[in-house]
C-alpha cells in the first residue's frame, strides 16, 4: 500500500525472506507523495522480483479508504451479523463464503427475501485494522444493500476497537461510490500481486 506517509508492505507467509527483503528495499524507493492514480514507481521491479519466485496470476490496484462511524441502516433494511448459527442465510446466494464465516468477523449481511442479498466481512484482519470484503448478489444490486452491509460492518469493526478500511479497484466505480457515500477518506492505494 502506498500512503502519503510512505509505503506499507505485506507478503504471504510462504514468500522467502530474501524476496521479502528485496521487495521491502524496492518499496523504500517509492516517493512519499499522493500521486495515487499512478502505478508504483517500482512497479516493473516488483513484478520482475515476484516472477522469479512464481508465475504472476493477477495484478490488482485501487484506492483504500478509512471509514468513519457509519449511520444506522435505513428503516426497513434487515442488517444482521453472520456467525456459525446464521451461516445458512448465505446459502444459495453466497455459497463460496460459507467456509469463511468462522474467520471473517465481523461478518454482516443485508437480508432480502429470506436470505443474504449483500454481505460485508473482514477479509484482512490485524489488531488495529480490518479490511472489507463486499459482495452484492446480482439480483439485488442498485438498492443500497451494499452501502447498508458496509455501514453495519464498519460499525462492528469499530466496536471491536479496530479501524475499518475499504479498498476497491480503480475500475469499480460503484464500489468507490459506496466508500464516498459513507464518508470514506482516501488514505492510500493498494497494489496486490498474486
MDAnalysis code that builds the backbone (N, CA, C; Angstrom):
import MDAnalysis as mda
import numpy as np

u = mda.Universe.empty(582, n_residues=194, atom_resindex=np.repeat(np.arange(194), 3), trajectory=True)
u.add_TopologyAttr("name", ["N", "CA", "C"] * 194)
u.add_TopologyAttr("resid", np.arange(1, 195))
u.add_TopologyAttr("resname", ["UNK", "UNK", "UNK", "UNK", "UNK", "UNK", "UNK", "UNK", "UNK", "UNK", "UNK", "UNK", "UNK", "UNK", "UNK", "UNK", "UNK", "UNK", "UNK", "UNK", "UNK", "UNK", "UNK", "UNK", "UNK", "UNK", "UNK", "UNK", "UNK", "UNK", "UNK", "UNK", "UNK", "UNK", "UNK", "UNK", "UNK", "UNK", "UNK", "UNK", "UNK", "UNK", "UNK", "UNK", "UNK", "UNK", "UNK", "UNK", "UNK", "UNK", "UNK", "UNK", "UNK", "UNK", "UNK", "UNK", "UNK", "UNK", "UNK", "UNK", "UNK", "UNK", "UNK", "UNK", "UNK", "UNK", "UNK", "UNK", "UNK", "UNK", "UNK", "UNK", "UNK", "UNK", "UNK", "UNK", "UNK", "UNK", "UNK", "UNK", "UNK", "UNK", "UNK", "UNK", "UNK", "UNK", "UNK", "UNK", "UNK", "UNK", "UNK", "UNK", "UNK", "UNK", "UNK", "UNK", "UNK", "UNK", "UNK", "UNK", "UNK", "UNK", "UNK", "UNK", "UNK", "UNK", "UNK", "UNK", "UNK", "UNK", "UNK", "UNK", "UNK", "UNK", "UNK", "UNK", "UNK", "UNK", "UNK", "UNK", "UNK", "UNK", "UNK", "UNK", "UNK", "UNK", "UNK", "UNK", "UNK", "UNK", "UNK", "UNK", "UNK", "UNK", "UNK", "UNK", "UNK", "UNK", "UNK", "UNK", "UNK", "UNK", "UNK", "UNK", "UNK", "UNK", "UNK", "UNK", "UNK", "UNK", "UNK", "UNK", "UNK", "UNK", "UNK", "UNK", "UNK", "UNK", "UNK", "UNK", "UNK", "UNK", "UNK", "UNK", "UNK", "UNK", "UNK", "UNK", "UNK", "UNK", "UNK", "UNK", "UNK", "UNK", "UNK", "UNK", "UNK", "UNK", "UNK", "UNK", "UNK", "UNK", "UNK", "UNK", "UNK", "UNK", "UNK", "UNK", "UNK", "UNK", "UNK", "UNK", "UNK", "UNK"])
u.atoms.positions = np.array([
    [0.845, -1.171, 0.000],
    [0.000, 0.000, 0.000],
    [0.890, 1.234, 0.000],
    [0.529, 2.195, -0.835],
    [1.228, 3.476, -0.834],
    [0.370, 4.481, -0.092],
    [0.981, 5.202, 0.831],
    [0.293, 6.234, 1.588],
    [1.124, 7.512, 1.523],
    [0.547, 8.611, 1.968],
    [1.289, 9.878, 1.990],
    [2.470, 9.794, 2.945],
    [2.374, 8.915, 3.953],
    [3.452, 8.769, 4.933],
    [4.519, 7.778, 4.484],
    [4.266, 7.084, 3.382],
    [5.223, 6.107, 2.889],
    [4.564, 4.764, 2.648],
    [5.335, 3.795, 2.161],
    [4.762, 2.508, 1.789],
    [4.555, 1.585, 2.994],
    [3.589, 0.686, 2.839],
    [3.352, -0.395, 3.788],
    [3.411, -1.671, 2.968],
    [4.304, -2.578, 3.325],
    [4.491, -3.807, 2.557],
    [4.108, -5.006, 3.406],
    [3.318, -5.899, 2.838],
    [2.964, -7.162, 3.462],
    [3.124, -8.252, 2.419],
    [3.609, -9.405, 2.859],
    [3.781, -10.532, 1.951],
    [3.200, -11.794, 2.562],
    [2.861, -12.729, 1.711],
    [2.359, -14.016, 2.190],
    [3.424, -14.709, 3.027],
    [2.981, -15.548, 3.944],
    [3.894, -16.246, 4.848],
    [4.833, -17.197, 4.119],
    [4.459, -17.645, 2.924],
    [5.298, -18.615, 2.214],
    [6.336, -17.970, 1.292],
    [6.437, -16.650, 1.292],
    [7.467, -15.999, 0.468],
    [8.826, -16.087, 1.165],
    [9.874, -16.369, 0.418],
    [11.219, -16.442, 1.019],
    [11.628, -15.091, 1.620],
    [12.380, -15.172, 2.703],
    [12.820, -13.964, 3.413],
    [13.628, -13.041, 2.513],
    [14.479, -13.611, 1.649],
    [15.292, -12.755, 0.781],
    [14.431, -12.004, -0.231],
    [13.361, -12.629, -0.706],
    [12.452, -11.948, -1.632],
    [11.703, -10.835, -0.909],
    [11.228, -11.112, 0.298],
    [10.547, -10.063, 1.067],
    [11.475, -8.879, 1.316],
    [12.729, -9.157, 1.608],
    [13.688, -8.070, 1.829],
    [13.893, -7.265, 0.556],
    [13.977, -7.950, -0.566],
    [14.137, -7.266, -1.856],
    [12.944, -6.362, -2.136],
    [11.739, -6.878, -1.881],
    [10.524, -6.078, -2.082],
    [10.492, -4.894, -1.118],
    [10.904, -5.131, 0.128],
    [10.961, -4.039, 1.108],
    [11.917, -2.955, 0.650],
    [13.090, -3.357, 0.165],
    [14.077, -2.388, -0.323],
    [13.508, -1.570, -1.484],
    [12.804, -2.240, -2.391],
    [12.167, -1.531, -3.508],
    [11.108, -0.564, -3.004],
    [10.305, -1.010, -2.032],
    [9.219, -0.149, -1.538],
    [9.756, 1.118, -0.898],
    [10.927, 1.036, -0.299],
    [11.517, 2.221, 0.331],
    [11.996, 3.244, -0.691],
    [12.073, 2.847, -1.948],
    [12.440, 3.769, -3.031],
    [11.225, 4.515, -3.587],
    [10.026, 4.104, -3.153],
    [8.809, 4.781, -3.619],
    [8.759, 6.204, -3.077],
    [8.422, 7.176, -3.914],
    [8.299, 8.550, -3.414],
    [7.113, 8.674, -2.459],
    [7.294, 9.440, -1.401],
    [6.212, 9.688, -0.443],
    [5.374, 10.849, -0.967],
    [4.478, 10.542, -1.894],
    [3.596, 11.569, -2.439],
    [2.179, 11.019, -2.489],
    [1.286, 11.807, -2.967],
    [-0.095, 11.369, -3.065],
    [-0.541, 11.242, -4.515],
    [0.367, 10.871, -5.387],
    [0.029, 10.638, -6.795],
    [-0.569, 9.240, -6.897],
    [-1.712, 9.077, -6.238],
    [-2.295, 7.761, -6.058],
    [-2.867, 7.145, -7.329],
    [-3.091, 7.941, -8.345],
    [-3.685, 7.373, -9.557],
    [-2.642, 6.711, -10.453],
    [-1.376, 6.879, -10.127],
    [-0.312, 6.243, -10.911],
    [0.065, 4.907, -10.288],
    [0.631, 4.031, -11.115],
    [1.188, 2.783, -10.598],
    [2.411, 3.107, -9.741],
    [2.802, 2.205, -8.845],
    [4.007, 2.459, -8.051],
    [5.220, 2.707, -8.955],
    [6.109, 3.552, -8.509],
    [7.305, 3.879, -9.295],
    [8.141, 2.629, -9.589],
    [8.164, 1.684, -8.654],
    [8.962, 0.470, -8.800],
    [8.134, -0.707, -9.328],
    [7.021, -0.419, -9.944],
    [6.083, -1.427, -10.451],
    [6.784, -2.557, -11.209],
    [7.561, -2.223, -12.214],
    [8.212, -3.240, -13.044],
    [9.185, -4.095, -12.242],
    [9.889, -3.480, -11.299],
    [10.858, -4.236, -10.495],
    [10.156, -5.174, -9.512],
    [9.015, -4.739, -8.939],
    [8.237, -5.649, -8.080],
    [7.827, -6.891, -8.865],
    [7.290, -6.654, -10.059],
    [6.809, -7.774, -10.870],
    [7.955, -8.703, -11.272],
    [9.090, -8.145, -11.627],
    [10.232, -8.976, -12.012],
    [10.702, -9.835, -10.839],
    [10.792, -9.245, -9.664],
    [11.233, -9.992, -8.479],
    [10.249, -11.112, -8.141],
    [8.959, -10.802, -8.184],
    [7.954, -11.815, -7.866],
    [7.883, -12.902, -8.926],
    [8.070, -12.538, -10.183],
    [8.021, -13.517, -11.275],
    [9.169, -14.518, -11.180],
    [10.273, -14.126, -10.568],
    [11.377, -15.061, -10.358],
    [10.988, -16.163, -9.377],
    [10.060, -15.834, -8.482],
    [9.621, -16.793, -7.456],
    [8.497, -17.702, -7.968],
    [7.515, -17.125, -8.654],
    [6.358, -17.887, -9.146],
    [5.677, -17.077, -10.241],
    [4.919, -17.763, -11.116],
    [4.194, -17.024, -12.156],
    [3.188, -16.046, -11.530],
    [3.064, -14.891, -12.142],
    [2.100, -13.892, -11.672],
    [0.749, -14.204, -12.303],
    [-0.253, -14.366, -11.448],
    [-1.593, -14.706, -11.907],
    [-2.506, -13.493, -12.031],
    [-2.311, -12.515, -11.142],
    [-3.241, -11.393, -11.117],
    [-2.557, -10.179, -10.505],
    [-2.869, -9.009, -11.057],
    [-2.413, -7.733, -10.509],
    [-3.658, -6.891, -10.258],
    [-3.717, -6.297, -9.114],
    [-4.900, -5.539, -8.728],
    [-4.454, -4.268, -8.022],
    [-5.063, -3.133, -8.347],
    [-4.733, -1.873, -7.688],
    [-5.983, -1.008, -7.567],
    [-6.014, -0.205, -6.525],
    [-7.133, 0.703, -6.345],
    [-7.049, 1.466, -5.041],
    [-7.956, 2.414, -4.858],
    [-7.924, 3.283, -3.688],
    [-8.318, 2.558, -2.412],
    [-7.740, 3.009, -1.310],
    [-8.068, 2.497, 0.022],
    [-8.594, 3.659, 0.863],
    [-9.703, 3.406, 1.530],
    [-10.375, 4.437, 2.328],
    [-10.436, 3.992, 3.788],
    [-10.325, 4.927, 4.694],
    [-10.658, 4.656, 6.086],
    [-12.090, 5.162, 6.260],
    [-12.922, 4.350, 6.928],
    [-14.340, 4.687, 7.075],
    [-14.611, 5.287, 8.449],
    [-15.359, 6.382, 8.496],
    [-15.743, 6.976, 9.775],
    [-16.913, 6.179, 10.376],
    [-17.319, 6.510, 11.608],
    [-18.529, 5.864, 12.139],
    [-19.682, 6.047, 11.149],
    [-20.415, 4.972, 10.923],
    [-21.469, 4.980, 9.901],
    [-22.837, 5.192, 10.534],
    [-23.757, 5.800, 9.785],
    [-25.121, 5.971, 10.299],
    [-25.831, 4.621, 10.393],
    [-26.875, 4.592, 11.186],
    [-27.695, 3.381, 11.311],
    [-28.324, 3.074, 9.951],
    [-28.631, 1.797, 9.680],
    [-29.243, 1.456, 8.395],
    [-30.615, 2.116, 8.230],
    [-30.988, 2.310, 6.986],
    [-32.292, 2.899, 6.686],
    [-33.390, 2.015, 7.260],
    [-34.477, 2.619, 7.723],
    [-35.597, 1.823, 8.240],
    [-36.073, 0.826, 7.187],
    [-36.389, -0.361, 7.638],
    [-36.880, -1.388, 6.734],
    [-35.818, -2.339, 6.234],
    [-34.536, -1.984, 6.406],
    [-33.464, -2.897, 5.992],
    [-33.137, -3.844, 7.139],
    [-33.022, -5.116, 6.832],
    [-32.707, -6.142, 7.813],
    [-31.215, -6.431, 7.743],
    [-30.431, -5.779, 8.608],
    [-28.988, -5.929, 8.649],
    [-28.645, -6.815, 9.842],
    [-27.986, -7.947, 9.585],
    [-27.715, -8.921, 10.647],
    [-26.237, -9.315, 10.667],
    [-25.782, -9.749, 11.837],
    [-24.448, -10.325, 11.962],
    [-24.528, -11.788, 11.557],
    [-23.537, -12.234, 10.824],
    [-23.484, -13.626, 10.396],
    [-22.428, -14.339, 11.240],
    [-22.844, -15.398, 11.904],
    [-21.929, -16.271, 12.620],
    [-22.306, -17.704, 12.265],
    [-21.704, -18.676, 12.959],
    [-21.977, -20.068, 12.616],
    [-23.473, -20.396, 12.700],
    [-24.162, -19.776, 13.648],
    [-25.590, -20.032, 13.807],
    [-26.455, -19.409, 12.723],
    [-25.913, -18.444, 11.988],
    [-26.688, -17.764, 10.945],
    [-26.104, -17.978, 9.555],
    [-25.100, -18.834, 9.450],
    [-24.419, -19.011, 8.164],
    [-25.342, -19.525, 7.068],
    [-26.412, -20.228, 7.425],
    [-27.339, -20.746, 6.404],
    [-28.013, -19.622, 5.622],
    [-27.982, -18.414, 6.150],
    [-28.580, -17.283, 5.429],
    [-27.770, -16.899, 4.193],
    [-26.546, -17.433, 4.086],
    [-25.711, -17.199, 2.906],
    [-26.011, -18.215, 1.803],
    [-26.539, -19.371, 2.184],
    [-26.724, -20.498, 1.258],
    [-27.589, -20.109, 0.062],
    [-27.132, -20.555, -1.100],
    [-27.856, -20.306, -2.338],
    [-27.442, -19.033, -3.053],
    [-26.947, -18.054, -2.320],
    [-26.520, -16.798, -2.924],
    [-25.030, -16.525, -2.747],
    [-24.488, -16.961, -1.630],
    [-23.080, -16.706, -1.322],
    [-22.417, -17.977, -0.802],
    [-22.613, -19.075, -1.512],
    [-22.073, -20.364, -1.076],
    [-20.554, -20.344, -0.927],
    [-19.883, -19.573, -1.755],
    [-18.424, -19.539, -1.679],
    [-17.913, -18.825, -0.422],
    [-18.777, -18.190, 0.339],
    [-18.403, -17.535, 1.592],
    [-18.701, -18.410, 2.811],
    [-19.422, -19.510, 2.646],
    [-19.845, -20.323, 3.788],
    [-18.676, -20.765, 4.667],
    [-17.595, -21.194, 4.061],
    [-16.439, -21.668, 4.832],
    [-15.687, -20.532, 5.526],
    [-15.953, -19.299, 5.138],
    [-15.242, -18.154, 5.700],
    [-15.887, -17.579, 6.959],
    [-17.091, -18.007, 7.279],
    [-17.835, -17.388, 8.378],
    [-17.046, -17.397, 9.683],
    [-16.393, -18.498, 10.003],
    [-15.696, -18.617, 11.285],
    [-14.517, -17.663, 11.441],
    [-13.875, -17.272, 10.342],
    [-12.685, -16.431, 10.475],
    [-12.745, -15.135, 9.678],
    [-13.918, -14.626, 9.415],
    [-14.073, -13.353, 8.704],
    [-14.939, -12.391, 9.510],
    [-14.723, -12.328, 10.794],
    [-15.572, -11.495, 11.639],
    [-14.970, -10.124, 11.854],
    [-15.798, -9.113, 11.953],
    [-17.246, -9.138, 11.792],
    [-17.664, -9.524, 10.371],
    [-18.828, -10.136, 10.295],
    [-19.429, -10.576, 9.033],
    [-20.887, -10.134, 9.099],
    [-21.278, -9.248, 8.178],
    [-22.599, -8.616, 8.208],
    [-23.304, -8.876, 6.886],
    [-24.617, -9.054, 6.959],
    [-25.414, -9.261, 5.739],
    [-26.679, -8.435, 5.794],
    [-27.137, -8.037, 4.622],
    [-28.474, -7.453, 4.467],
    [-29.340, -8.587, 3.933],
    [-30.436, -8.835, 4.632],
    [-31.323, -9.941, 4.292],
    [-32.486, -9.420, 3.455],
    [-32.754, -10.097, 2.355],
    [-33.906, -9.785, 1.499],
    [-34.478, -11.099, 0.998],
    [-35.764, -11.211, 1.052],
    [-36.464, -12.425, 0.620],
    [-35.911, -13.665, 1.330],
    [-35.608, -13.508, 2.624],
    [-35.221, -14.631, 3.471],
    [-33.765, -15.033, 3.456],
    [-32.934, -14.402, 2.642],
    [-31.524, -14.784, 2.568],
    [-30.662, -13.539, 2.361],
    [-29.356, -13.734, 2.498],
    [-28.433, -12.614, 2.312],
    [-28.505, -12.098, 0.876],
    [-28.628, -10.778, 0.753],
    [-28.644, -10.125, -0.556],
    [-27.345, -9.369, -0.800],
    [-26.714, -8.912, 0.282],
    [-25.414, -8.234, 0.227],
    [-24.676, -8.588, 1.504],
    [-23.358, -8.717, 1.386],
    [-22.552, -9.076, 2.548],
    [-21.309, -8.198, 2.629],
    [-20.790, -8.072, 3.851],
    [-19.514, -7.398, 4.076],
    [-18.851, -8.104, 5.249],
    [-17.586, -8.498, 5.049],
    [-16.852, -9.214, 6.085],
    [-15.409, -8.745, 6.112],
    [-14.747, -9.008, 7.217],
    [-13.325, -8.681, 7.349],
    [-12.512, -9.717, 6.592],
    [-11.811, -9.273, 5.561],
    [-11.010, -10.203, 4.754],
    [-9.515, -10.105, 5.046],
    [-9.081, -9.001, 5.621],
    [-7.724, -8.870, 6.145],
    [-7.883, -8.286, 7.536],
    [-7.283, -8.964, 8.508],
    [-7.525, -8.617, 9.908],
    [-6.206, -8.457, 10.645],
    [-6.082, -7.343, 11.363],
    [-4.976, -7.152, 12.296],
    [-5.603, -6.625, 13.588],
    [-4.830, -6.523, 14.656],
    [-5.406, -5.994, 15.895],
    [-5.940, -4.564, 15.763],
    [-5.397, -3.792, 14.805],
    [-5.790, -2.385, 14.697],
    [-6.606, -2.041, 13.462],
    [-6.544, -2.879, 12.419],
    [-7.210, -2.577, 11.150],
    [-7.896, -3.823, 10.604],
    [-9.110, -3.638, 10.093],
    [-9.814, -4.685, 9.347],
    [-10.110, -4.127, 7.956],
    [-9.974, -4.967, 6.940],
    [-10.275, -4.557, 5.567],
    [-11.519, -5.285, 5.094],
    [-12.382, -4.553, 4.415],
    [-13.689, -5.063, 3.997],
    [-13.615, -5.908, 2.742],
    [-14.415, -6.960, 2.729],
    [-14.726, -7.724, 1.533],
    [-16.219, -7.610, 1.336],
    [-16.651, -7.138, 0.190],
    [-18.060, -6.823, -0.048],
    [-18.545, -7.521, -1.301],
    [-19.777, -7.999, -1.245],
    [-20.386, -8.582, -2.434],
    [-21.901, -8.400, -2.343],
    [-22.493, -8.071, -3.467],
    [-23.949, -7.989, -3.572],
    [-24.393, -8.982, -4.625],
    [-25.412, -9.752, -4.302],
    [-25.944, -10.709, -5.277],
    [-26.476, -9.917, -6.474],
    [-26.225, -10.387, -7.708],
    [-26.648, -9.628, -8.906],
    [-28.135, -9.266, -8.922],
    [-28.984, -10.086, -8.352],
    [-30.424, -9.791, -8.357],
    [-30.806, -8.644, -7.433],
    [-29.867, -8.183, -6.603],
    [-30.209, -7.173, -5.598],
    [-29.327, -5.931, -5.684],
    [-28.689, -5.722, -6.798],
    [-27.825, -4.550, -6.944],
    [-28.652, -3.283, -7.149],
    [-28.014, -2.146, -6.854],
    [-28.594, -0.803, -7.018],
    [-29.810, -0.559, -6.112],
    [-29.770, -1.156, -4.930],
    [-30.844, -0.942, -3.956],
    [-30.321, -0.380, -2.640],
    [-29.012, -0.104, -2.574],
    [-28.416, 0.413, -1.340],
    [-28.029, -0.673, -0.351],
    [-28.124, -1.931, -0.751],
    [-27.818, -3.030, 0.174],
    [-26.326, -3.093, 0.505],
    [-25.458, -2.888, -0.474],
    [-24.016, -2.904, -0.190],
    [-23.673, -1.792, 0.793],
    [-24.237, -0.629, 0.599],
    [-23.996, 0.502, 1.491],
    [-24.380, 0.135, 2.919],
    [-25.551, -0.490, 3.097],
    [-26.005, -0.879, 4.433],
    [-25.121, -1.964, 5.035],
    [-24.693, -2.928, 4.217],
    [-23.828, -4.005, 4.726],
    [-22.482, -3.443, 5.168],
    [-21.898, -2.568, 4.362],
    [-20.601, -1.984, 4.705],
    [-20.730, -1.105, 5.951],
    [-21.796, -0.332, 6.047],
    [-22.008, 0.518, 7.224],
    [-22.124, -0.336, 8.488],
    [-22.902, -1.412, 8.422],
    [-23.038, -2.304, 9.578],
    [-21.711, -2.942, 9.956],
    [-20.957, -3.366, 8.936],
    [-19.644, -3.962, 9.179],
    [-18.692, -2.937, 9.801],
    [-18.652, -1.724, 9.247],
    [-17.735, -0.690, 9.752],
    [-18.018, -0.393, 11.223],
    [-19.284, -0.317, 11.589],
    [-19.625, -0.065, 12.989],
    [-19.219, -1.238, 13.875],
    [-19.377, -2.461, 13.372],
    [-18.973, -3.642, 14.139],
    [-17.454, -3.683, 14.317],
    [-16.708, -3.285, 13.288],
    [-15.249, -3.234, 13.402],
    [-14.847, -2.214, 14.451],
    [-15.459, -1.042, 14.423],
    [-15.150, -0.008, 15.422],
    [-15.480, -0.497, 16.827],
    [-16.564, -1.257, 16.972],
    [-16.934, -1.807, 18.285],
    [-15.882, -2.790, 18.795],
    [-15.111, -3.394, 17.878],
    [-14.014, -4.304, 18.254],
    [-12.753, -3.537, 18.627],
    [-12.757, -2.214, 18.437],
    [-11.586, -1.404, 18.741],
    [-10.611, -1.266, 17.587],
    [-11.049, -1.615, 16.384],
    [-10.182, -1.526, 15.204],
    [-10.720, -0.460, 14.245],
    [-9.916, -0.144, 13.235],
    [-10.297, 0.842, 12.228],
    [-10.729, 0.117, 10.959],
    [-11.907, 0.470, 10.408],
    [-12.364, -0.165, 9.173],
    [-11.759, 0.483, 7.932],
    [-11.136, -0.341, 7.092],
    [-10.582, 0.086, 5.816],
    [-11.403, -0.539, 4.704],
    [-11.571, 0.214, 3.625],
    [-12.350, -0.235, 2.476],
    [-11.508, 0.009, 1.237],
    [-11.142, -1.064, 0.561],
    [-10.355, -0.949, -0.665],
    [-11.175, -1.422, -1.848],
    [-10.891, -0.850, -2.993],
    [-11.581, -1.256, -4.213],
    [-10.640, -1.069, -5.397],
    [-11.085, -1.443, -6.558],
    [-10.238, -1.278, -7.743],
    [-10.587, 0.034, -8.442],
    [-9.646, 0.500, -9.251],
    [-9.865, 1.762, -9.956],
    [-11.047, 1.676, -10.922],
    [-11.312, 0.509, -11.461],
    [-12.388, 0.409, -12.446],
    [-13.755, 0.123, -11.834],
    [-13.844, -0.076, -10.528],
    [-15.126, -0.361, -9.888],
    [-15.713, 0.926, -9.303],
    [-16.345, 1.700, -10.165],
    [-16.885, 2.998, -9.748],
    [-18.015, 2.858, -8.738],
    [-18.843, 1.833, -8.878],
    [-19.940, 1.622, -7.922],
    [-19.379, 1.382, -6.520],
    [-18.326, 0.611, -6.435],
    [-17.704, 0.340, -5.139],
    [-17.080, 1.609, -4.559],
    [-16.443, 2.400, -5.397],
    [-15.877, 3.662, -4.917],
    [-16.979, 4.573, -4.381],
    [-18.149, 4.537, -5.016],
    [-19.267, 5.363, -4.552],
    [-19.759, 4.933, -3.178],
    [-19.696, 3.632, -2.872],
    [-20.070, 3.164, -1.540],
    [-19.167, 3.829, -0.504],
    [-17.861, 3.792, -0.733],
    [-16.920, 4.412, 0.203],
    [-17.179, 5.910, 0.334],
    [-17.414, 6.571, -0.777],
    [-17.647, 8.010, -0.747],
    [-18.946, 8.356, -0.024],
    [-20.000, 7.575, -0.265],
    [-21.288, 7.843, 0.400],
    [-21.211, 7.626, 1.904],
    [-20.296, 6.781, 2.348],
    [-20.108, 6.566, 3.782],
    [-19.116, 7.563, 4.387],
    [-18.616, 8.491, 3.574],
    [-17.683, 9.499, 4.071],
    [-16.259, 8.991, 4.197],
    [-15.928, 7.945, 3.444],
    [-14.580, 7.389, 3.497],
    [-13.540, 8.395, 3.049],
    [-12.417, 8.403, 3.739],
    [-11.309, 9.283, 3.389],
    [-10.232, 8.431, 2.729],
    [-9.867, 8.791, 1.507],
    [-8.835, 8.046, 0.798],
    [-7.489, 8.272, 1.488],
    [-6.856, 7.153, 1.874],
    [-5.601, 7.242, 2.607],
    [-4.436, 6.588, 1.889],
    [-4.722, 5.936, 0.781],
    [-3.646, 5.296, 0.043],
    [-4.167, 4.495, -1.106],
    [-3.256, 3.704, -1.703],
    [-3.601, 2.860, -2.832],
    [-3.035, 1.475, -2.581],
    [-3.908, 0.471, -2.702],
    [-3.463, -0.914, -2.607],
    [-2.889, -1.346, -3.949],
    [-1.865, -2.174, -3.893],
    [-1.269, -2.769, -5.078],
    [-0.979, -4.219, -4.719],
    [-1.768, -5.142, -5.280],
    [-1.655, -6.570, -4.972],
    [-1.130, -7.320, -6.185],
    [-0.243, -8.230, -5.932],
    [0.243, -9.119, -6.983],
    [0.088, -10.541, -6.459],
    [-0.642, -11.347, -7.221],
    [-0.886, -12.741, -6.813],
    [-0.284, -13.653, -7.846],
])
